[in-house]
Amino acid sequence: MDSLTGIGFRPLDEEIIDLLKKKRLDPGFTVQTIKEIDFYSFDPWDLAGFSEFQSMEDVWYFFSKPKYRGAKRKRSGQQQHRKTKSGTWKKTGSGSEMKRKNSTEVIGNKDYLVFIHDDATSEKANTKWLMHEIAIADDPLYKVKKLLDSKAKAK
């Protein structure tokens, strides 16, 4: 997508859940501003180049299927595989439930992750990279990854 002055992409959480529901029903469904990639095959500093929409706010969105250790679909007690070539996405906190506006209906879940870089000396170092991982409450077949450069002023 060519860069257009004044055009932005700031979907509400509820809108992201609606897009995820469409993606779940039709895996061929696409959105011009959200590209589907194998998110954990790349380090965060490489991901911005894959985005269909170049943000002035250093925020990028991606569809991605979760990977679970030893399985294609999550089973009870299984952990999600979040390792990349240069580090690991570490979940912080307990996440949050997402509800429709003016409703108590839980429509999704949001987890917060930070990228931990593994350097050559086997030291682990926090980085400026953050991610919001958004999934439909009843079936996380697809997830949206909202990648943020923590120096950016993102909401």
C-alpha contacts under 8 A as a table, 3 or more apart, distances in Angstrom:
res1	aa1	res2	aa2	distance
1	M	32	Q	7.80
1	M	52	E	6.02
1	M	53	F	6.06
3	S	53	F	7.90
3	S	54	Q	7.14
4	L	7	I	5.66
8	G	55	S	7.35
9	F	33	T	7.55
9	F	55	S	7.88
11	P	15	E	5.88
11	P	16	I	6.41
12	L	15	E	5.15
12	L	16	I	6.43
13	D	16	I	5.07
13	D	17	I	6.36
13	D	98	M	7.41
14	E	17	I	5.15
14	E	18	D	6.37
14	E	98	M	7.68
14	E	99	K	7.53
14	E	100	R	6.26
14	E	101	K	7.91
14	E	107	I	7.88
15	E	18	D	5.03
15	E	19	L	6.33
16	I	19	L	5.06
16	I	20	L	6.19
16	I	134	I	7.85
16	I	144	V	7.46
17	I	20	L	4.96
17	I	21	K	6.21
17	I	107	I	7.16
17	I	108	G	6.68
17	I	134	I	7.65
17	I	135	A	7.07
17	I	136	I	6.12
18	D	21	K	5.13
18	D	22	K	6.47
19	L	22	K	5.14
19	L	23	K	6.22
20	L	23	K	4.92
20	L	24	R	6.09
20	L	135	A	7.45
20	L	136	I	6.91
20	L	142	Y	6.64
20	L	143	K	6.98
20	L	144	V	7.36
21	K	24	R	5.06
21	K	25	L	6.34
21	K	136	I	7.26
22	K	25	L	5.22
22	K	26	D	6.06
22	K	29	F	6.82
23	K	26	D	5.06
23	K	27	P	5.14
23	K	28	G	7.17
23	K	29	F	5.38
23	K	30	T	7.51
23	K	142	Y	7.30
24	R	27	P	5.92
24	R	141	L	6.68
24	R	142	Y	6.63
26	D	29	F	5.37
30	T	34	I	7.46
30	T	35	K	7.48
31	V	34	I	5.35
31	V	35	K	7.08
32	Q	35	K	7.10
32	Q	52	E	6.55
32	Q	53	F	7.79
33	T	51	S	7.45
33	T	52	E	5.34
33	T	53	F	5.22
33	T	61	Y	7.44
34	I	51	S	7.02
34	I	52	E	6.47
34	I	53	F	7.55
34	I	61	Y	5.37
34	I	62	F	5.05
34	I	63	F	6.41
35	K	50	F	7.55
35	K	51	S	6.20
35	K	52	E	6.16
35	K	61	Y	7.29
35	K	62	F	5.13
35	K	63	F	6.01
36	E	62	F	5.61
36	E	63	F	4.38
36	E	64	S	5.71
37	I	62	F	6.71
37	I	63	F	6.42
37	I	64	S	5.66
38	D	41	S	5.67
38	D	42	F	7.74
38	D	64	S	5.88
38	D	65	K	7.15
39	F	42	F	6.09
39	F	47	L	7.95
39	F	62	F	7.63
39	F	64	S	6.01
40	Y	43	D	7.23
40	Y	82	R	6.13
40	Y	83	K	6.27
40	Y	84	T	5.19
41	S	84	T	5.72
41	S	85	K	7.09
42	F	46	D	6.35
42	F	47	L	6.54
42	F	84	T	5.97
42	F	85	K	6.80
43	D	46	D	5.54
43	D	47	L	6.68
43	D	84	T	5.97
43	D	85	K	6.56
43	D	86	S	6.49
43	D	87	G	7.62
44	P	47	L	5.23
44	P	48	A	7.55
44	P	115	F	7.82
44	P	129	W	6.84
44	P	147	L	7.77
45	W	48	A	6.70
46	D	49	G	6.07
46	D	50	F	7.60
47	L	50	F	5.35
47	L	51	S	6.92
48	A	51	S	5.39
48	A	54	Q	7.43
48	A	60	W	6.56
51	S	54	Q	6.40
51	S	60	W	6.42
51	S	61	Y	7.14
51	S	62	F	7.37
53	F	60	W	7.44
54	Q	60	W	7.48
55	S	58	D	5.46
55	S	59	V	5.93
55	S	60	W	6.77
56	M	59	V	7.81
57	E	152	A	5.83
57	E	153	K	6.59
57	E	154	A	6.65
58	D	148	L	6.04
58	D	149	D	5.65
58	D	152	A	5.87
58	D	154	A	7.89
59	V	146	K	6.80
59	V	147	L	5.60
59	V	148	L	4.72
59	V	149	D	6.74
59	V	152	A	7.80
59	V	154	A	7.06
60	W	145	K	7.96
60	W	146	K	5.70
60	W	147	L	5.14
60	W	148	L	6.75
61	Y	144	V	6.64
61	Y	145	K	5.57
61	Y	146	K	4.65
61	Y	147	L	6.30
62	F	144	V	5.46
62	F	145	K	5.10
62	F	146	K	6.71
63	F	142	Y	6.63
63	F	143	K	5.76
63	F	144	V	4.64
63	F	145	K	6.39
64	S	142	Y	5.71
64	S	143	K	5.38
64	S	144	V	6.22
64	S	145	K	7.09
65	K	141	L	6.19
65	K	142	Y	4.68
65	K	143	K	6.08
66	P	80	Q	6.83
66	P	81	H	7.69
66	P	140	P	7.75
66	P	141	L	7.12
66	P	142	Y	6.73
66	P	143	K	6.91
67	K	71	A	7.66
67	K	72	K	6.75
67	K	73	R	7.68
67	K	80	Q	5.71
67	K	81	H	5.38
67	K	82	R	7.61
68	Y	71	A	5.54
68	Y	72	K	6.42
68	Y	73	R	6.70
68	Y	74	K	6.14
68	Y	78	Q	6.66
68	Y	79	Q	5.96
68	Y	80	Q	4.39
68	Y	81	H	5.23
69	R	78	Q	6.92
69	R	79	Q	6.40
69	R	80	Q	6.30
69	R	81	H	5.73
71	A	74	K	6.90
73	R	141	L	7.84
74	K	78	Q	6.12
74	K	79	Q	7.92
74	K	80	Q	7.97
75	R	78	Q	5.59
82	R	88	T	5.81
82	R	89	W	5.46
82	R	90	K	7.62
83	K	86	S	8.00
83	K	87	G	5.99
83	K	88	T	4.36
83	K	89	W	6.44
84	T	87	G	5.34
84	T	88	T	5.87
84	T	89	W	7.97
86	S	117	H	5.94
86	S	118	D	5.73
86	S	119	D	7.29
87	G	115	F	6.91
87	G	116	I	5.50
87	G	117	H	4.39
87	G	118	D	4.90
88	T	115	F	5.77
88	T	116	I	5.31
88	T	117	H	6.71
88	T	118	D	7.79
89	W	113	L	5.90
89	W	114	V	5.56
89	W	115	F	4.47
89	W	116	I	6.17
90	K	113	L	5.21
90	K	114	V	5.39
90	K	115	F	6.21
90	K	116	I	6.82
91	K	111	D	6.91
91	K	112	Y	5.80
91	K	113	L	4.28
91	K	114	V	6.62
92	T	95	G	7.59
92	T	111	D	7.65
92	T	112	Y	5.63
92	T	113	L	5.45
92	T	114	V	7.04
93	G	111	D	7.89
93	G	112	Y	7.06
94	S	111	D	7.13
95	G	109	N	7.13
95	G	110	K	5.50
95	G	111	D	4.24
95	G	112	Y	6.12
96	S	109	N	5.78
96	S	110	K	5.27
96	S	111	D	6.56
97	E	106	V	6.36
97	E	107	I	7.69
97	E	108	G	6.00
97	E	109	N	4.62
97	E	110	K	6.35
98	M	106	V	5.67
98	M	107	I	5.74
98	M	108	G	4.87
98	M	109	N	5.47
98	M	110	K	6.90
99	K	103	S	6.50
99	K	104	T	6.08
99	K	105	E	5.50
99	K	106	V	4.58
99	K	107	I	5.43
99	K	108	G	6.98
100	R	103	S	5.30
100	R	104	T	7.03
100	R	105	E	6.26
100	R	106	V	7.05
100	R	107	I	6.68
106	V	137	A	6.86
107	I	136	I	6.10
107	I	137	A	5.39
107	I	138	D	8.00
108	G	134	I	6.98
108	G	135	A	5.48
108	G	136	I	4.25
108	G	137	A	4.00
108	G	138	D	7.65
109	N	134	I	5.75
109	N	135	A	5.39
109	N	136	I	6.43
109	N	137	A	5.74
110	K	132	H	6.40
110	K	133	E	5.48
110	K	134	I	4.56
110	K	135	A	6.60
111	D	132	H	5.72
111	D	133	E	5.07
111	D	134	I	6.62
112	Y	130	L	7.42
112	Y	131	M	5.89
112	Y	132	H	4.84
112	Y	133	E	6.38
113	L	130	L	5.77
113	L	131	M	5.08
113	L	132	H	6.43
113	L	133	E	7.59
114	V	126	N	7.46
114	V	127	T	7.35
114	V	128	K	7.83
114	V	129	W	5.97
114	V	130	L	4.62
114	V	131	M	6.33
115	F	126	N	6.47
115	F	127	T	5.89
115	F	128	K	7.56
115	F	129	W	5.54
115	F	130	L	6.40
116	I	124	K	6.24
116	I	125	A	5.54
116	I	126	N	4.79
116	I	127	T	6.09
117	H	124	K	5.57
117	H	125	A	5.16
117	H	126	N	6.30
117	H	127	T	6.69
118	D	122	S	6.01
118	D	123	E	5.91
118	D	124	K	4.74
118	D	125	A	6.64
119	D	122	S	5.54
119	D	123	E	5.73
119	D	124	K	6.52
119	D	125	A	7.72
120	A	123	E	7.36
128	K	149	D	5.98
128	K	150	S	5.10
128	K	151	K	7.01
129	W	147	L	7.35
129	W	148	L	6.02
129	W	149	D	5.10
129	W	150	S	5.85
130	L	147	L	6.04
130	L	148	L	5.14
130	L	149	D	6.38
130	L	150	S	6.25
131	M	145	K	6.46
131	M	146	K	5.44
131	M	147	L	4.59
131	M	148	L	5.93
132	H	145	K	5.91
132	H	146	K	5.01
132	H	147	L	6.68
133	E	143	K	6.61
133	E	144	V	5.92
133	E	145	K	4.85
133	E	146	K	6.42
134	I	143	K	5.57
134	I	144	V	5.22
134	I	145	K	6.52
134	I	146	K	7.93
135	A	139	D	7.55
135	A	140	P	5.26
135	A	142	Y	6.87
135	A	143	K	4.85
135	A	144	V	6.71
136	I	139	D	5.64
136	I	140	P	5.53
136	I	143	K	7.62
137	A	140	P	6.97
140	P	143	K	6.28
148	L	152	A	7.15
148	L	154	A	7.28
149	D	152	A	5.48
150	S	153	K	7.59
150	S	154	A	7.97
